[in-house]
């Protein structure tokens, strides 16, 4: 057989049969459906572009305020400082400015450390407000990014807006991750997922996607699990300009490696400890991801009705029915839906497997151990449904466009008006909005770990300032959380 040279040049002089070439082409086309190009934007005048920018800036500001209000006002987020923001990131930023290359809890947390470095430039009394606003702002920016990055899969601008709002009002977030620097990284996970699917047309879009992917991977080592998605992108999209986001993700993952190795060698890595057995990890997925998929308050109503396992089975059946309908009726949505469901399963299961104490902990109305691991999979449930509904609307629009030509040739059929009206897509949109709105209203605000495990900041800052005022060494030793920390007074006095 005469060696054939591939037209793309990647397998010169390789012996490839026509069947193998056809199979490779089908695989590439199938994977390519995960990375659709968005429709080119219509030409806009300068004034329209300026108005669009103003609307987006305003939307980010409104979303930031909304997220701050989701913590009960008896002890608002801007008056408290949460978890590691207090006893790790703030104190270490005070001790040494811009030393962000410090590992903690098995990996590197790039974004929380950068946030803390900016916080210490403010008066120490404003630290709690700065961390809360920064966390809310990161989430709002991630929602805006997803609005743009989802344009290839979700053609309807209104549904993309719904997708963005779904991140801001996700019921799982007030439990733990909202309005903090330390847990802002969990909002980057859905943004990184969409970034790896996006094909931006402009260099600005490519740069933003690169930054999002790097920040996510450099802040959370679980982003290694996006490897299959990045590999599919490399295989399906061959032009170098398509891979700015891949470079950002890879750079962030590689930056994690020294910290992961160091933690493992020192025995402080989570992998060094016992891992959760598969049964516990799967139980976590069922009880903490599937069951709360429609809202946190609904969990406890269903549990009172059917018990923990019964309630999980009820919600699971509903989810299976929804996704089965989408997979059967919306062929174009299948690659995305399957990918979202698989990644949404792998992330919490593997994350909890290496964090065994969370898998064994008990869930209470104000405590959901490991709730941060549920944010991505639950949001991907929402994303998959919205993508499915968008494909249904596309079919409706195509049918309406084809109806006049068909009617001119054969005349309208008895069910033409009803079919063109798209009663099923309309019902799907109505149901989607109703379910999401119900969970957003019921779970807009509730007491969780973010409320109960935040330190009231004003008395802590006042004590630090008082101790610095009487210090003769320019340093103070304070108990931050459960850790004695030596802090310099030059920033605290101001």
Secondary structure, 3 states (H helix, E strand, C coil): CCCECCCCCCCCCECCCHHHHHHHHHHHHHHHHHHCCCCCCCCCCHHHHHHHHHHHHHHHHHHHHHHHCCCCHHHCHHHEEECHHHHHHHHHHHHCCCCCCCEECCEECHHHHHHHHHHCCCCHHHHHHHHHHHHHHHHHHHHHHHHHHHHHCCCCHHHHHHHHHHHHCCCCHHHCCCCCCCCCHHHHHHHHHHHHHCCCCCHHHHHHHHHHHHHHHHHCHHHHHHHHHHHHHHHHCCCHHHHHHHHHHHHHHHHHHHHHHHHHHHCCCHHHCCCCCHHHHHHHHHHHHHHHHHCHHHHHHHHHHHHHHHHHHHHHHHHHHHHHHHHHHCHHHHHHHHHHHHHHHHHHHHHHHCCHHHHHCCCECCECCCHHHHHHHHHHHHHHHHHHHHHHHHHHHHHHHHHHHHHHHHCCCCCHHHHHHCHHHHHHHHHHHHHHHHHHHHCCCCCCHHHHCEEEHHHHHHHHHHHHHHCCCCEEEEEECCEEEEEEHHHHHC
